[in-house]
Amino acid sequence: MREATDGSTGRRWPYAALALGLGLLAGAGASVGAFAYGWSLFLLTPLAVGLGAAWLPAGPDPGLRACIGAAFKLNAALCLLFLAFGIEGLICIAMALPLAGTMGALGGLLGGLLRRRWERPPRSSLFTVMLVMPLLLAWERPVADPATPIAVTTSVIVRATPAAVWRETVDFAPITAPPRGLLRSGIAYPTHAVLHRVGGRLIRECHFTTGAFIEPVTAWEPPTRLAFDVASQPPSMRELSPWPIHPPHLDNLLRSRRGEFRLTDLGDGTTRLDGTTWYTIEAAPAPYWRLWCDAIIHRIHARVLEHIAARAELTPD
């Protein structure tokens, strides 16, 4: 049976405030490494915020559209607070927004359905949320499996011989072309690469806008194959924020493990150049973040491969 109430919004704002506070706790905890970038942060948190927001619309029986709209607004307010308090930057908020927005809307829908039973949720439900959400955030530790990395391969056809393409591949001159697409948003992109010998071992340094990948060479098979491990990598981006922030995901959400260039003589004076990166994702849900990571890596590959192709075609012999 529905509780008696005066229907005023003032009686219901604490539920939305509680949800907003839990969202801030989740984001702030992740930004300092206390919580993982996992299911609880990206799914349960916007769901809980949307659920609390569903009690904001006035009236004893508001429509589901009003509850979902309130969920969107409260999750948007949470994102603005992340920016204002230096918890997250604009790029990562934009990348998480499709997932968080969907879960927030689901929370608003669920809250709207629950309001048909309760004008105000039972106190026991509030205490449960207050206890369970922080515990779930603290408990979750998504771990990537380095033994099963994800492979991303990008290819170009070069109007030059394998020998000419190899010459430009092992280390390449500075790329002067401006970044395109996703790489214009602050995501790190390659600028040049150098190859040198350290203690009898070949080391490749691929320089990005945020630093250098250190890549010990594991296969040197001119002019068909160059492979390397990734010993260290720079941050994945420069966050767009009014504050000098450096959340943990800049270093560990995407881990490059190894890479490879393969050159195939097509027999007609052209060469197929394949670039492959193997990486792991240290965040959940991995299928969602893989969509972003694959797209970014393809764009990085394309920038390098197109540069190599252009230079090789200038001096094909």
C-alpha positions in Angstrom: 0.0 0.0 0.0 1.3 3.5 -0.8 2.5 5.6 2.1 0.6 8.7 3.0 2.6 11.8 2.0 2.2 15.4 1.2 3.8 14.8 -2.2 6.3 17.6 -1.8 9.7 17.4 -3.4 11.4 18.6 -0.2 10.4 15.4 1.5 12.2 13.4 -1.2 15.4 15.2 -2.1 17.5 13.3 0.5 17.2 10.1 -1.6 18.7 11.9 -4.6 21.3 13.6 -2.4 22.3 10.1 -1.0 22.6 8.8 -4.6 24.7 11.8 -5.7 26.9 11.4 -2.6 27.5 7.7 -3.4 28.4 8.7 -7.0 30.9 11.3 -5.8 32.4 8.7 -3.4 32.8 6.2 -6.2 34.4 8.6 -8.6 36.7 10.2 -6.0 37.8 6.7 -4.8 38.6 5.5 -8.2 40.6 8.7 -9.0 43.0 8.0 -6.1 43.3 4.3 -6.7 41.1 3.2 -3.8 38.4 1.7 -6.1 38.8 -0.2 -9.4 37.5 1.0 -12.7 35.0 -1.9 -12.9 31.4 -3.0 -13.0 30.5 -1.3 -9.7 31.8 2.1 -10.9 30.5 2.2 -14.4 27.2 0.1 -14.0 26.0 0.1 -10.4 26.9 3.7 -9.6 24.9 5.4 -12.4 22.1 2.9 -11.8 22.0 3.9 -8.1 22.2 7.7 -9.0 19.3 7.2 -11.5 17.3 5.2 -8.9 17.7 8.0 -6.3 16.8 10.7 -8.9 13.5 9.0 -9.6 12.1 10.3 -6.3 12.7 14.0 -7.4 9.7 14.5 -9.7 6.7 15.9 -7.8 3.4 14.2 -7.4 2.4 10.8 -5.9 2.5 9.0 -9.2 4.8 10.7 -11.7 5.3 9.3 -15.2 8.2 7.1 -16.1 9.5 9.7 -18.5 9.8 12.2 -15.7 11.7 9.7 -13.6 14.1 8.9 -16.4 14.6 12.6 -17.2 15.5 13.2 -13.6 18.0 10.3 -13.7 19.7 11.9 -16.8 19.9 15.3 -15.1 21.3 13.9 -11.8 23.9 11.9 -13.6 24.8 14.9 -15.7 25.2 16.9 -12.5 27.5 14.2 -11.2 29.7 14.5 -14.3 29.9 18.3 -13.8 30.9 17.7 -10.2 33.6 15.3 -11.4 35.0 18.1 -13.6 34.6 20.8 -11.0 36.4 18.9 -8.2 39.1 17.5 -10.5 38.0 13.9 -10.1 37.9 13.2 -13.8 38.5 14.9 -17.1 36.2 15.6 -20.0 37.6 13.0 -22.4 37.0 10.0 -20.0 33.6 11.3 -19.0 32.6 11.5 -22.7 33.9 8.0 -23.3 32.0 6.6 -20.3 28.8 8.6 -21.0 27.0 6.1 -23.3 27.4 3.4 -20.8 26.7 5.5 -17.7 23.7 7.2 -19.4 22.1 3.9 -20.3 22.5 2.6 -16.8 21.3 5.9 -15.3 18.1 5.7 -17.5 17.6 2.1 -16.4 17.9 3.3 -12.7 15.3 6.1 -13.4 13.0 3.6 -15.0 13.4 1.2 -12.0 12.8 4.0 -9.6 9.7 5.1 -11.4 8.3 1.6 -11.2 9.1 1.4 -7.5 7.4 4.7 -6.8 4.2 3.1 -7.9 4.5 1.1 -4.7 6.3 3.5 -2.3 6.2 7.3 -2.4 9.4 7.1 -0.2 11.6 4.0 -0.1 11.8 2.1 3.2 14.7 3.1 5.4 16.0 -0.4 5.4 16.5 -0.1 1.6 18.5 3.1 2.1 20.7 1.6 4.7 21.3 -1.4 2.4 22.4 0.9 -0.4 24.6 2.9 1.9 26.4 -0.2 3.1 26.5 -2.3 0.0 27.7 0.2 -2.6 30.9 1.2 -0.9 31.6 -2.4 -0.1 31.2 -3.5 -3.7 33.4 -0.7 -4.9 36.2 -1.6 -2.4 35.9 -5.3 -3.1 36.1 -5.3 -6.9 39.5 -5.7 -8.5 39.2 -6.3 -12.3 42.5 -7.9 -13.4 43.7 -8.2 -17.0 45.1 -11.5 -18.1 48.5 -10.8 -19.8 48.4 -14.4 -21.2 45.4 -13.6 -23.4 45.9 -10.1 -24.9 43.6 -8.6 -27.5 45.2 -8.2 -31.0 44.4 -5.3 -33.3 45.8 -5.3 -36.8 45.7 -2.5 -39.4 46.9 -2.8 -43.0 47.9 -0.5 -45.8 49.1 -1.2 -49.4 52.3 0.6 -50.2 53.5 1.2 -53.8 57.1 0.2 -53.0 59.2 -2.8 -52.5 59.5 -4.6 -49.1 63.1 -3.3 -48.8 62.0 0.3 -49.2 59.1 -0.1 -46.8 61.4 -1.9 -44.2 63.8 1.1 -44.4 61.1 3.4 -43.3 59.5 1.0 -40.7 62.3 0.2 -38.3 62.5 3.8 -37.3 60.5 6.6 -38.8 61.1 10.3 -39.1 58.8 12.8 -37.3 55.2 12.7 -38.5 54.1 16.2 -39.5 50.5 15.4 -40.5 48.0 16.8 -37.9 46.1 14.2 -35.9 42.7 13.2 -37.1 39.5 12.0 -35.5 39.8 10.6 -31.9 43.5 11.7 -31.7 42.4 15.4 -31.8 40.8 15.0 -28.4 43.9 14.8 -26.3 44.6 11.0 -26.7 48.3 10.3 -27.1 49.5 9.7 -30.6 52.9 8.8 -32.2 55.3 11.5 -33.4 58.5 9.5 -34.4 60.5 6.3 -33.6 64.2 5.6 -33.1 66.1 2.4 -33.0 69.3 2.0 -31.0 71.4 -0.7 -29.4 71.8 -1.1 -25.7 74.1 -3.8 -24.3 74.0 -5.8 -27.5 70.2 -5.6 -27.7 68.1 -3.6 -30.1 65.7 -1.2 -28.4 63.0 0.7 -30.2 61.6 3.9 -28.8 58.3 5.0 -30.2 57.7 8.5 -29.1 54.1 9.7 -28.4 52.8 13.1 -27.4 52.9 12.0 -23.7 56.2 10.2 -23.7 58.0 7.2 -25.2 57.1 3.5 -25.5 60.3 1.4 -24.7 60.2 -1.6 -27.0 62.9 -4.3 -26.8 63.1 -6.0 -30.2 62.2 -9.7 -30.2 62.2 -10.5 -33.9 64.5 -8.8 -36.5 63.8 -10.4 -39.9 64.4 -7.9 -42.7 62.6 -7.1 -44.9 59.5 -9.1 -43.7 59.0 -8.9 -39.9 59.9 -6.7 -36.9 58.5 -7.6 -33.5 58.9 -6.2 -30.1 57.7 -6.3 -26.5 56.6 -3.2 -24.6 58.7 -2.7 -21.5 57.1 0.6 -20.5 54.5 3.0 -21.8 53.6 6.7 -21.3 50.1 7.9 -20.2 47.4 7.2 -22.7 46.2 10.9 -22.9 46.3 14.4 -21.6 43.0 14.9 -19.8 40.9 18.0 -20.6 40.3 19.5 -17.2 40.6 22.8 -15.4 42.9 21.0 -12.9 46.2 19.2 -13.4 44.8 15.7 -12.8 46.3 12.3 -13.4 43.7 9.6 -12.6 45.1 6.0 -12.5 43.4 5.0 -15.7 45.8 7.1 -17.7 48.5 4.6 -16.9 46.7 1.3 -16.5 43.4 1.0 -18.3 45.0 0.0 -21.5 48.3 -1.9 -21.3 50.2 -2.5 -24.6 52.0 -5.8 -24.3 53.8 -6.3 -27.6 53.7 -5.2 -31.3 54.7 -6.3 -34.7 55.2 -5.1 -38.3 54.8 -7.6 -41.1 55.7 -6.8 -44.7 54.3 -9.0 -47.5 55.5 -8.7 -51.1 52.4 -8.7 -53.3 54.5 -9.5 -56.5 53.4 -6.4 -58.5 55.8 -3.9 -57.1 53.6 -3.3 -54.0 53.8 -4.3 -50.4 51.2 -5.0 -47.8 52.2 -3.5 -44.5 50.5 -4.9 -41.4 50.8 -3.3 -38.0 49.6 -5.3 -34.9 49.3 -4.3 -31.3 48.5 -6.8 -28.5 47.0 -5.2 -25.4 45.1 -5.9 -22.3 42.3 -3.9 -20.6 42.4 -3.4 -16.9 38.8 -2.1 -16.5 35.3 -3.5 -16.7 33.1 -4.1 -18.5 35.9 -5.1 -20.9 33.7 -5.5 -24.0 32.6 -1.9 -23.8 36.1 -0.5 -23.3 37.4 -2.7 -26.1 35.2 -0.7 -28.5 37.1 2.4 -27.6 40.5 0.9 -27.3 40.3 -0.9 -30.7 39.1 2.3 -32.4 42.0 4.3 -30.8 44.6 1.8 -31.7 43.4 1.5 -35.3 43.7 5.3 -35.6 47.2 5.2 -34.1 48.2 2.4 -36.5 46.8 4.3 -39.4 48.8 7.4 -38.5 52.1 5.4 -38.5 51.4 3.2 -41.5 50.2 6.0 -43.7 53.4 8.0 -42.8 55.6 5.0 -43.6 53.8 4.4 -46.9 54.2 8.0 -48.0 57.9 8.1 -47.3 58.5 4.7 -48.9 56.7 5.7 -52.0 58.9 8.8 -52.4 62.0 6.6 -52.7 60.6 3.2 -53.7 64.0 1.6 -54.7 
